[in-house]
């Protein structure tokens, strides 16, 4: 508890310092006619608050992650933070991207699904089971993702290559490369807004390794835990969640301690982890009813590297 209070104080001091510096610089450098541009000024201040929130969250993660050999939902980063300031309110939430399935890892550049011969033990198999769990056309969606990523122009049975996309309006070609953002999925065949909203909490396109993107068993949601292996039932996934509530997994091998997972856990070791290095930070600044949001995905595999940045 003392450590959590200490980290909370650290992030509060960091965010406060950043806010003071940014707002002071803004006021000193920008002159706006106050009679007509209050909304503009509020929007700028809210945006600066959101940017400072992301910077503070990065600093907090950089300080706290090395403290433990594992990452869990008991950690300080997992708790939403709200900071009332003189200028308004700043809200910060952080998600573990390693709690999601990387769609970039289900297929190789040649168009072959990874471990297609044995989908029970692969990212491809996990994707199939997840989409089925969500009552979506699993095979077709995987085919579509594969055709978008692979370097050939031969469509899979349920997929689509450049010929299909060129017939759309506006027309474009298949990317033939990995997905850069989750929003890019909206360009793909069959990935309607409804489909995207269903899968968004469970998928990512980010990973620190081009070959492996292990799922964190301390933070993964129930539907993804059941998708890891066809033998994992809803009841077993709930047992995993109950176990980690009391005792977070300090190492991925600890999964064997959950009743019924003794033999299953052994085969999952290459696709699971207990430590995360990828996080999605969302900071929302609000000033006089005007809100601005900054969202970033940051890798902490080494010095922090920002992989994604969006302001809205």
N, C-alpha and C positions, 0 to 999 in steps of 0.2 A: 504493500500500500504506500510506503514511504517513497519507493522508487517511482510509482505512478504519479504521486504528487510532485515529485521533483521534475519529472518529464513534462508534466502539465505546466509547471512554472516556467520551464525552459521555453516551451513553444509560445506561451503567453508573452514572455519578454521579447522573443524573436519577432513575433507578429507585431507587437506594439511598436518596437523600434523601426521595423520596416514601414509601418503605417505612418509614423511621424515623419520619417525621411521622405517618403513618396509624396505625402500630402503637402508637406512644406515646399518641396521642389515644384510641385504642380502649381501651388498658389503663387510662388515667386515668379514663375516663368510664363504663366498664361493669364492674360487679362480678357475677361469676357463681360459684355454689357449685362449686368445683373438683372436689368428690367425685362430682358427677353430670352435669357439663356440659362435660367435656373435648372431646367431639365437636363441640358447638356452638361452643366457643371456636376450635377448629381450623378449622371451616368459615368463621367470621367472618374469621379471619386470612388464610385462603386467598383469600377473596373480596376482601379489601383488597389483597392482593398482586396479584391479577389486575387490579383497577382501576388500581393504580399502574403495572402493565405497559402497559396501554393508554395511560395518560397519558404514560409515557416514550416509547412508540413514536410518538405524535403529535408530541411535542417533537423526536424524532430526524428524522422526516419533514419537519417544518417547517424544520429546519436544513439538511437535505441536499438536498431537492428543488430549491431555487433555484440550487444549485451548477452544474447542467448543464441544457442545453437539451433533453435527451432522458432517457428513463427506460428502464432495461434490467435484465435479470436479473443483471448484473454489479454492481449497486448494493448498498450495505450493507443496505438494507431487505429484500432478497430472501433474505438468509441468516438461517435460524432462530437465535434467541438463547436460551441457557439460562443462568440466573443462580442459582447456589446461594447461599442466604442463611441466616443463623442461624435464621430462622423456618421455612425449608423451601426449596422450589425454585420458580423462576418461569421459565416458558417462553413465548416470544413468537414468533409467526409473522405475516407480512404477505403478503397477496395483492393483486395489481393487478386491480381491478374493471374497468379498461379493457382487460383481456385477455379479456373475456367479451362475449357478444352481449346487448344490451339488448332484451328482449322487448317493452318498452313502445314501441319504435320501429318495430315491424313494421306497425302499423295506425294510421290516423287516427281521430279521434273520430266521424267519420261512418261508420265501418265499412269503409272502403276501404283495402286493403293499400297501403302506400307503394310507389309505382312498380310497381303490379301488372301494368301492361302490359309492363314490362321487368324481370322478376324476376331477370335475370342481374346487374343492377346496383343492388341494394337490400338493406336489412336483411331484408325479407321473403324475398328469394331466398336470403340467407345462412342464414336459419332453416330454410327448406325443405331446403337441401343438408346442413346440420348434422344435422337429424333423420333424413334418409335415411342419412347416414353412420353414425348410431348405431342404424340398423335400427329406426326408430320410424315410426309413421304420420304422415308429415310434414304433408300437407295438412290432415288432421283436427286435429292438435294446433295448427296455426296458426289454423285456424277457431275452435277453442275459446278460444284466447287473445284473438283479435279480438272475439268475442262478449262476453267478459268485460269488455273495455276500452271497446268502442264504446258510444255513447249511444242507439242504437236497440234495439228489441226483436224484430228479425227475425233468426232464426238462420241462419247459413251452413250449407252442406250437411253439413259434419262437425262443426259447432259446437253450442252450447247457449245458450239465453237463459233468462230468469227462469222461464218455464213448466217447463222441465226441472228447474231447481234447486228450485223449489217442491214438486216431487213427491218430493224426497229427504227423508230423516229424519236429522238435523234439516233443516228447510226454510229457504231463504233466497233472496234475489233476486240476479240478476247485478249486479255492482258498477257497471257502466257508467262506469268510471273506471280510470285506470292502476293497475297493481300497485304496492303499497307495499313489499312484502318478497318475497323468493324463496319463503319458507315459504307465502305466500298461494296459490302454485300448487297446493298440496295440496287446495284447495277445488274446483278446476276439474275438469270432466268429463274422463275418460281420463288424468288426471295421477295415476296410482297411485304408490305408494311406489317401485316398481321404475323407473318412468319418471322420477320426480323424481331418484332417485339417479344415473341415467344422464346426465341433462342438467345436474345441479347444477354440475359443474366448468366448464361452458361458458357459462352464462347468468347475467345479472344483471337487475335492474330499476332500477339507479341510473345517472344521467348528470347532468352539469353543464349540459346543454343540452336543452331540450324537443324540439328538432328533430333534432339530430345526436348520435350516441353513437359516435364513431370507435373502431376497434379498434387497440390498440397492437401494431404488427408486431414490436416488440422482445420482447414478453412473451406474445403469443397462442400457445396450444397448436396442435399440428399439425392437428387436426381442424377447428379454426376457420379456420386459414389456407387449407385446401383449400376450405372453404365460402365464402370471400370471392368466388370467381368459378368458374364451371363449367369454366374452362380450366386451373385450377390443379390439377395432379396431386399424388399423394402424393410423388413424386420431387421436384417443384418445391418443395413445402412443406418437405421435408427440406433442400433447398438453401438456403432462406430461413433455417432454423434454424441450419444450419452456418455460414452467412455471419455471422449476428448473434452467434454464439459468439465469433468472432474480431474482428469489427468491428461493434459495435452501430450501428443506423441512427440517425444524428444528426438526420436529417430524413426525413419520409415520402417525399419525392421520391427518396431514395437507394434505394428498392426496385427502381428500374429497373436497378441495377447487378448484380442477381442474374440469372445467365444464364437466358434464356427468359421473363423477366418484363418485358422492355422495353415491349411494347405493352399488356400486361395492367395493369401498375402505373399507367399513365396514367389509366385509367378508374376506379381505386380511390381516387384522391386525396381525394375527399369523404368517404370512409368509413374511412380509416385515419389513424393518428397515430404519432408516435414519442415523445410526451410524455404522461404520465398524471397525473391529478389526483385520482383516486378509489382508495381503498385499504381493504381489509378487514383489520382487526387482530384477532387472537385471542390472548388472554393467559390462561395456565393457571397458577394458583397451587396449590401442594400443600404441606400441612402435616400431618405425621404420618399420611400415607396418605389424608387427606381432600383432595379436589380441587374447586376452583371455577373456572369459566371465564367470562370476559367477552369478548364479541365485538362489534365496532363497525365500521361503515362510515363513513369520514370523507372529506369533500371538502376538497381543498387548492387549489381554484380561486382562492381568496382566503384570508382568515383561516380556520383550520380550522372546519368545520361538521360536526357529527355527524348523519348521516342515519339511523343505525340503531344500536340498543344492546340487547344481550341478555345476561342473566346466568343461568347455570345450573350 
